[in-house]
């Protein structure tokens, strides 16, 4: 029997997961009627993935919604780093409306 295996490879202690990982954020998406949906995303994830996940969760078409942060529209290729999002920030979601004469 070798004693290399047990101290070198303890499964629980090999990679401890920190409670607040610096690379992930908890984001709240708030709809116009006050419904809130929470997501955990990486800072480098493109926000079109967040938009798609939200649309799937609430059962709406991804092309029918728009995400806003601080009143500015979020583009599909932007990331949380691009917008300086912080843990616990809120993103507003609106339904796209077409109007005019």
C-alpha positions, 0 to 999 in steps of 0.5 A: 500500500502506498501513502501517496493516494490518501493525503494528496487526493482528498476529494472534499478539500482538493478544490474548495468552492468559495461562497462568493466567487469573484468571477460570478454575479447574482443578477435579478431581472425585474419585469414591468409587472414586478416579477423577479427572476434570479440568475447566477452568471459569469462576468464574461458571459455574453448577455444574450445567453441571459436573455435567452435563459430568461425568455425560456424560463418565463415562456416568451419569445427571445425576440420579443423582449429587451433588457435594460440596465440603468435605462440603457438597452443591453446589446446581445454581445455585451458582457457583465464586465462591459456594463460594470454589473455588480453582484445583486444588480437589477436588470429591467425587462421590457416587451418590444413594442412596434408602433407608429402610423 
